């Protein structure tokens, strides 16, 4: 589409005009939240596009006086480990105060320096401050997540007097000692702001544009507590995802996000938005609300419905339904893993455009607080900046070599350090490959064929593990999927979880090669092992000459840095890993006792190979992930957040009279819709799955993304903030009240 933003200035004056002007922005009143010369250029471009720009009230900026404490802090820089700059203005005014007290920029050289965004970094480099740390996404949340500021480190944070407290709060949550000081003061235009409020309240502004994260904060400061209400009827447009996220942090929902970080790009995206929503033409670009937000309410998507608007009306899924219909033409069932099809809960699956931190954004512009996290791997949230950066650097060196690299050794060494039982480790590309290969090793090591697994346990889709129990709990298995030969399924025996007597009966009855189980089952919902069960399983397998295999694809580095085996102090013979050790990329691993793993080719006769096994992207992501998780306070923080979430969910279920039973180990848990207790697959299956389906959709409509099946886990990440959990619990209360 030829947009006015892309036309030469001398052309736009002759286009449209008068009552017949059909340009998308013709006559639309657009608030410009920039100031000074930047605002003038923006306003001229809007007029060229036919819009009527509304000038943002002027904010004046003045240097702070010494009484703010900035001078004192700069005189005692030896008290700090870091200094964080959040704007170019901060750089300018810190420079002024340094000069006023007889210091130069060299006074900062002993400190670590962090900058929010490239403009701030450029301002620092121009003053000789070398290589400040710059996050990939220019928001306070991104800086908090990506800057390696550790617990106990001291941070000087010069900023504006109206600066958001989010950065200081985020750094304090990581255990840092933060000293915010005012570097400059702002004077807000109270008179002009009153006129702006009146125009917004009267619906006399059609769209609001944000060109930077700070502009979103400034407007909300100007409007005060009424910001969300006053902006609820306007179209919100942002330059870039960083600004969009800052807008979200203010409780607003952008409808348009320009991929190009320019005024022209924002105007073009806004034009395309109006074309696509009013039907006045066709659009060649992506709608902004396909990227981030909704043009409807500005309240948090996790909140309950407004008085005149139901949650269902707020949630849009038309584009996802179209994509699902198209996918079913080319992909079996339209998905590449069955649970994604929503068969267990009904409805059409949401097609996801991107993830960031604890959030998912779908093709219809809905944002969700995500507790699926790709079914476990994303323990630090989506698009964690350090991991994204590391993957990008690795990809630039090549995506796969078909040859060994030091990265495989580095990751294997870290795994061994966390789980000493894994004396030798072989990397594969999925959890299914890992369990299949581990069972092959166990059979070769023992010379036996029969495998024992827990009823309801899932260990991937290899033939021998897709077997359900026979006519009695301790009989040989039968196929649980067409295509699995009966003879193969007959080599597998299912036993109930937490039943040592049944396990011993099977070990006595058959020549068992291995007992494989998730030490904390999470594929029937999270069902913790009974006290003494894992220790008993260890003793029985040793007594009867079978290997004990822990499938820690989910629990590894999730329930503790050393996995469930470290948490419970039980050492298996072999361990299977996946998910977290790939940092979100496809990966698997199996390993264990040196004598057993020495049977794997090329050391021994047990054959297993893979073209992409140990590929450099997954290894790099895994190394970065494990190094992040090894930091201080990570698992304590996950434990606190998970406890807050799961105790809150159970309390709200009881408050609303829903029969519920909660389970949790570390940062995974499940809310079962049954009075409980849930101790095994049979008691888990007593859950009211229809009630869960209603709860799932109630949460989805309120902006919370749970697994689309009762028998899955809820995953918490380091990226979830207390505010996300509070919003989730508010949504849960509203959803539970309707089911």
N, C-alpha and C positions, 0 to 999 in steps of 0.2 A: 504494500500500500504506500503510495506517495503521501507522506505526512507533511504538515506545515513546518514541523521542526527541521526537516531536511531541505527545505526550500531556501534559496538565496533571499536575503533580506529585501532586495529590490523587487522580488517577485510577489512577496506575500501581501503587499499593499494593494495589489490589483486583483487578488483572489477574493471571491465572496463579496462581502459587504452588503449592506441593506438587509431587507427582510428575507431575501432568498439565500442568505449565507448558510450553506449546508456543511461547513467544516465541523469536525467532531467537537471542537472546543468553542465554537462560535457562541458568544454570549455567556459562557460559563464563568462564574466568579471564582477565581483561584487565589487562595491565600499563599503568599510567598514568605517563608519563614527565614529567609536570609536577610542580611542587613547591609546598608551602605552600597558600595559599588557593585558588589556581587548581586544584591537585590535588583539594582537598576538593570543589569544585563539580563537577569532572569525575567523581569517584568517586560522588557522589550521583546524577548523571544515569545512570551505568552501573547502579547498583543499581536505579534506577527501571525500567531496561530489562531487569532480571532477571539481569544479569551479576554476577560476583564480582570487584570491582576489586582489583588487586594494587598496593600502594603502592611507588612508586619510592624508592630510598634517598635520604635528604636530602643535598643538596650545600650546604655553607655557603660564603658569599662574604664576603671581607674585603678592605678597601682595601689596595692595595700600598704597601709602604714605599718610601722614596726610593731605596733601593739597586737598584730595578729599572731606574733610568735615566729614569723618566717625568718627574721634576722637572727633571732636566738638560735633557731635550728641550723641556719647556715654557718653560724660561728662554731657549732659543735657537730660538724659532720662526722667526726670520729665516733659518734654515738649510733650511727646508722650503718646498715649493710647495703641498702638499696635506696635509690630515689626514683620515683615513678612520675613521668610527665604525661598528662592527659590531653594537652592541647598546645598549639603553637603559642597562644597567649601566655600560657604558664611559662614556657621557655623564655619569652621576652621579659616577663616581669621578674622571674628569678634572676635573670641576667642583670636587671636593673638593681636589684637588692644586693647582689654580689658586688657590683661596682660601688654601691653606696657604703658598704662596710669594708672596702679595700681588698676584696678577694677577686679572683678570676675563675674561669671554668676549670682550670687545673685543680682547683679544690675538690672537684667531683671525681677526679681520676681514680681514687681508691675505692669508689663505690661501684656497685653494679647499677647499670642504668636501664630502665625500661621505658618504652614509648608506646603510646596508643596510636597506631596508624602511621603511614609513610610520611605525611606532612610533618608530624611531630619529629619523627626520626630525621627528616631532612633538615629541620631547623636546628637540631642538636649537632648533626654532622657539620653544618655550616659554621658552628662555633668550636669545632675541633674535638667534640665528644665522640669518641670512636665507637662504631658498631653497637648502638643501643639495641636492646632486644625488642623486636616488633612482632606482635601476634598476627596470625593470618587474617583474623576477623577483628575489625576495629571497634570493639565494644569492651565495656568493663568486664562483662562476663567472660569474654574470650581471653582477656589479659589475665584474669584471675585463674582461669583454667590452664593457661599455657606458660606463664612465667614461672620459672623454677624457684620460687620463693618458698623456703622451707619453714617448718615450725621453729619458733624462737628467733627467727631473723627479724631485724628491725628495719622498718620501711618509713622513709620520709615521703609524704604525699602532698606536695603543693598543688592547690587547685583554686577554682573560683569559689566565692562565698555561697553560690547557689548550686554547687556541684552535687550530683547524686551521691548518696552514701553507699551505693551498691558496691563500688570497688573496694572501699575500706572494709565493708562488712564481709565481702568475699575473701579478702586476704586474711582477715582475722579468723574466718572459719577454717583456714588452712593452718592456723596456729601462729601466724606472724604477728608481731607487735607493730601497729600502724599508728603513725603520728600525722594526721591531716592538719595542714596549716593553710591559711588563706594567702594566696599569691596576688589576687586582684579581686576587686569588688565590682559588682554590677548594679546598675540602677534600673529598676524595672519601670516601665511606663504605665503607672496605675490609671491615669486618665484615659489614655489611648486603649488600655486593656479593657476598660469598661465598655467602650464603643465596640471593640472586637467581640466581647461577650454578647452584647445585644444583637449584633449581626448574626452570630452563630445561633443564638437562641431563636431568632426569627427565620432561620433557614436561608439567610441571605448570602451564604457562602457555599458553593457547590463542592469544592475540593480544597484540600490542604496539602501542600508539598513540603517534604522534608529533604534537605540536601545533605545532612550530616547527623550523626548520633546526638551531638550536643543540641541541635535545633529542636529535636523532639523533647529533650529535657527542658529547654528554655520555654517552649510554648506551654508545657504543663505547669511550669512554675508561674507563668503569667496568668494562666486560667485558674490555677488553684485546684481545690477539691472538685470543681465542676467540670474539669477537663473532659472526662470520659463522657459525661452527659451531653456537653455542648458539641462534642465532635462526633456524636453517634449518628448524625444524619448526613455527614460529609463523606466524600470519597477521599481516602488517605493514600497519597502517593509518595514513594521513597526512592532515593537514588541508592541502589545497591543493597545487598542483604545485610550489611553491617548496620545501616540506618534502619532497615526494617526490624532487625532484632532489637535495636534500641527503642523503637516505637512499641514493640511488643512488651518490653520491660516497663513501659509506662502504662500498660493495660489497654493499649489500643491495637486495632487490627488493620494493617494496610491492605488495600485492595489492589494496588499497583506497585510493582517493584521493577525499576529499570535495571536491566543487566549492565548497560553502559553507564559508567560513572560520570555522566555529563548532564548539563541542563537540557541539551537537545535530546539526549536519550530518555530523560524523564518525561519531557513533553510528548515525545513520540509514543512512549508506553502509555501515557494517559490518553492520548488520542485513540490508540488501538483499543484501550479498555472501553471507551465510550462507543466505538464502532461495534465491538463484540457484544456489548450489553444492550445497545439500542437498535441494532440491526440495520444501521445506516450504511453499511458497507462490509467488505471482507477484510480480514486482518492477516498480515503475513508474519507477524511476530507472536511471541508468547504473551498471553495476558498476565499482568502482574499478579492477579489473584490465583493463577495457577502456580505461582512460585511461593507465595507466603500467606496471604491473609484473605479476609473476607471484607466485603464492603458493607456488611450488615452491622451488627452491634459491635461496640467497642469494648464491651465487658470481656473479662477473661473467658475463654471458651470452656473452662472448667467450672464456671459458676452456674448456678441454677438459672432457669429462664426468667426473662424480664416479664413484667406484668402483662404486656400485650403481645408477648411473643413466646411461643413454645420452643423447647430445645430442638425439637425436630425441624422447626422452621429455620433455626440458625444453622443447622448442619446441612451442607449441600453435597450431593454425591452423584449428580448427573454425569459429569465427565468420567468419573470412575466406572459408572455403569456402562458407558460407551466403550471405554477401554477394555473392560471385562468381556463385553460381547465380542469385540474384535479379537481379543486374545484367544477366545474359545474356538475361533476359526483355525488357529495355527498351533495351539498348545493344548495337550489333553486337559480338559477341564478348565483351561485358561490360566493354570498356575503350574509352577514347577515343584511344589511340595503340597500335598493334599490339604493340610490344615489351613492353608492360606485362602482356600475357596469359601470359607465361612459356612461349610456344610453343617457344622455342629451347632451353629447359632442362627443360621438363616440370613438372607440378605446378600447383597453384592459386596465383595471385598473392596477395600479402599486401595486405589493405586497410588503409590507413594512417589513423590517427585524428589524429595531430599530429606535429610535428617541433620539436625544441628543441636549439639548438647543433649538435653533430655527430650527434645521435641522431634516429631515427624510432621511433615507438610504434604498433604495429598494433592492430587491433580485438580481438585475443586477449590483449592485455597484454604482448606481447613487445617488448623494446627492442633496437634494432639500431644499431651504429655504421655510419653511412651514408656510402658513397663514390659514390653516384649523384648526390646533391645536386640533384635535379630535372634531371639531365643537364647540369649545369654552372652554372646561374645563381647558386647559393647559395654563393658563394666565401667568405662570412663566416659560413656556417652557417644553420640554420633559425631563423626568428623572431628575427633579430638585433634587439636591443632598439631601437636608434636608428632602424632602418628601420621597424619595427612602429609606433613612436611617430610617425614622420613620416607614414606612410600614414594612421594614424588621424586626425591633425590635418588632413591634406589631405581625407580623406573627409568630415570634418565641414563642410568648406567646399563640398562638392559633388563628385560622382564623375565627371561629364563635362559639358562645356559646349557642344561643337560650335562653339567659337570659339577663337581663339588666346589663349595665355597666355604670360607671361614665363618659365614653367618650361621650355617647349620651347627657348627661346633659351638659357637657362642650361645645359641639358644639352648642347645642340649646341655651345656654347662650350667646355665641358669636353672633349667628344669631339675637337674641333678641336685643343685644346691637347695632347691625348695623341697624336693622329694627324693631323698637319698636312696629310696628303694629302686629308683630308675637308674641303675648302674650303666646300662646301655639303652639308647633311644633311637628309634627309626622313625623318620618323618614320612607322612603320607599326605593325601589331600582331603581327607574327610574322616569323620568319626566312624562311619560305616567301614571304611578301609581299615581303620585302626583295630576295631573289635574283631573283624573277620581275620585279620592277620594274627592277632594275639591268640585267637582260638586255634589257628593252624600251628602256631608255635607250641601251645599247650598240648595238642594232640601228638605232635612230634616228640616232645620232651617226655611225655608219660607213656606213649605207645597205646593210648586208649582213645575211644571215639566219642563217648557220651559227654554231652555238655549239660550242666544244670544252670538254669536261670530263674530269676524271681518272676512269679506270675504278675503280669502287667508291666514288667520292665521292658524298656525299648533300648536296643543296642544297635540300631541301624537296620538296613533292609536286606542284609545277606540272607540267603535261603535258610540256613540252619537256625537263624534267630527269629524267623517269621513262623514260629510254631506256638500253638496254644496248647493248654493242658489237655490230656486225654480224658477218658471217662472218670478217672479218679485223679486226685491231685498229684499222686506220685507215679503215674503211669507215663510211658513214653508219649511224646507230643504228636500232634497231627498238624497238617499244613494250615496256616492262618492266612494264606493268600493263594489264589490260583497261580499256577506256574511253579510252585514249590513242590518238588517230588516228595511223596509220602515217605520214601526211604530216607531222605535227608532230614525231614522233620522228626522222624522217629529216633534220631540221635540226640534229641533235645528233650529234657525233662523240666517242667515248671514246678516250683515249690512256692508256697505262700511266703510273703515277706514276714520277718520277725517270728518265724516258726522253726526253731532249731531242731525240734523233734522230727519234723517232716524232712528237713535237710539231711539229718543223720540217717533216716530211713532210706532215702535215695542213695546216699553214699555207700550204705551197706548192700543195697540191692544191685547196683550197677558198677561197672568199672568206669569210674568218672574221670575224665581228663581235667576238667576245670569247672569251678563254680564262678560264674560271672554275674556281677550285680553292680548297680549304682549304689555306692555306700550311703548316699541320701537319694533315694528314688525321686525323680522329678518329672517323669513322663506318665505318671498316673496322678499328677498333682504332686506336690512336695509331701512326702511321707517320711518323717525322721525314723532312723533305726531305733528300736527299743534298746534301753540300757543293757549292755552285755551282748547284744546280738552280733555285732561285727567281731568282737573278741571270740565269741563262740564259733562263728563261721571260720575264723582263722584256725582255731584249735581243731575243728572237725576236718577241715581239708588237709591239714597236716597229718592228722591221725589216719586218714584213709588214702593218702598218697595223691590227692588231687591238687592242682594249682588253684590259688585264689586270685581272681582277676577283678580289679576295681575299674569299672567304667566311670572315669572322672571327666568325661567329655563336658559335662555341665558343671560339676562341682570343683574341678581342678582350677585353682586360683580364684575361685568364686566364693566358696564358703570360708576359705582361709587361704593365705598365700601358699601354704603347703598342702592345699586340698583337703578333702575329707579325711584322708589317711593321716595328715598332720593334726587335724582338729580332734580326731578320736584316738589317735595314737595306735593305730592298727596298720601293720605293714603287709601289703599284698605281695604276691610273687610277680605279677605283671600289672601294669597300669595302662589305660587308654586315655588319651587326652585329645582335645580339639578346641573349637570355639575361641576361648580367650587367648590361647597361645598363638593365634594368628592375627590378633588385633583387629578382627573383623574381616579378614581375608580367608579363603578356603584353606583349611589345614587339618591335619590329624597327626597323632603320634602314638606309638606303643613302645613300651620298654619295661625293663625290670631287671631281674636277676641276671648276672653276667653269664652263668652257665646255661640258662634257658635262651637268652638272646643271642648267644654265640652260635645257635643253630641256624640263624638267619643268614641267607646268602649275602655276601660272598664268603662269610666265615664258615657257614654250614650248608646243609642241604635244603633247608626250608626256603622255597623261592617266593620272593615278593619284590616287585619293582614298580616304578611309576615315573612317567615322563616329567611331571611337574612336582614330584616330591621334593621338598626342601627348596622350593623356588625362592629367589632372593626377595621378592616382594613380601611374601608371607613371613619369611624369616625376619626381615627387617621390622615389619609391623609387630611381630611377636616379641622381639628383643625390646623394642620401645615400650610396648605394653607392660612387660614384666618389670622393666626398670621403673616405670611409673608406679606400679603396684607395690614395689619394694620400699617406697618412700614412707616416712613416718606418718602414723595416724590414718592411713588409708582405710584399713579394715575397721578401725574403731568408728570412723565416720560412717562407713557403710552400715555397720551394725546399728548405730543410733538412728539413722534415717529409716532403715528397714523396720526396726521396732516401732518407730512412730507411725509408719504407714500401716503395718499389719495390725497393731493393737487398735489403731483408729478405725480400720475397716471392720474389725470384729465388733467393736463397741457400737458402731453405727448400725450394723446388721441387727444386733440385739435390741437396740433402741427402737428399730422399726419392726420388730417382731419376726424377722426372717430367721429361720432355723439355719444356723451357720456354725462351722467349726474351723478354726484357723490353725495353720501349721507354718513354721518358719525355721530355717537354719541359716544364719548369716543373712545375706542379702537376697535370698530366694524364699518364697513362701506361697501358700495357696489359701484362698477363702473358699472352703467347700460348703455348698448349700445342702447341708445335712446336719442334724444335731450332733453327729459323731458319737464316739471318737473315731478318727480315721487312722488305722494302723496297718492296713494292707490294701490290696487291689479290690477285694470284695467290699470292704467298708467304704472305700473311695467311690465305688460304683453305685453306692446307695444315694449319692448326691442327686439333687433335683436339677437335672440339666436344662429343663425348660425354664426354670427360674433363673439359672445362670445366663441363659440366652437373653432373657429380658434385661437382666442387670448389665450384661455386656453392651447391649444396644443403648441402654440408658446412659452408660458411661461414655460410649462413643459419641453420642449426640451432644454430650457436655464436654467434649474435648479431651477425653482420656482413652488411650489405646491400650486395651488389655488383650491377652491371647484369645482368639476366637474359639475357645474350647474350655470346658470346665477343668479338664485333666491336664493342665499345663501350669507352669510357674509364673509368678509375678517377679520380675527382676528389677532391682534398684541399682542405680549407677552413682558414681561420684559426681556426675553432672546434675543430678536432681538436687534442688535446693529445698529448704524447709517450706518456702512459699509454694513450690510445686506440689509438695505433699499435702499442705493445707488445702490447696485448691482441689486436689484429688479427693480428699476426705469430704469436702463440701459437696463435690459432684456426687460422691457415693451416697451421702445422705439424701440428696435429691432423687437419685435414681432408685434407691431402696424404698423410698416413700411411695413409688409408683408401681412396685412389683409385688 
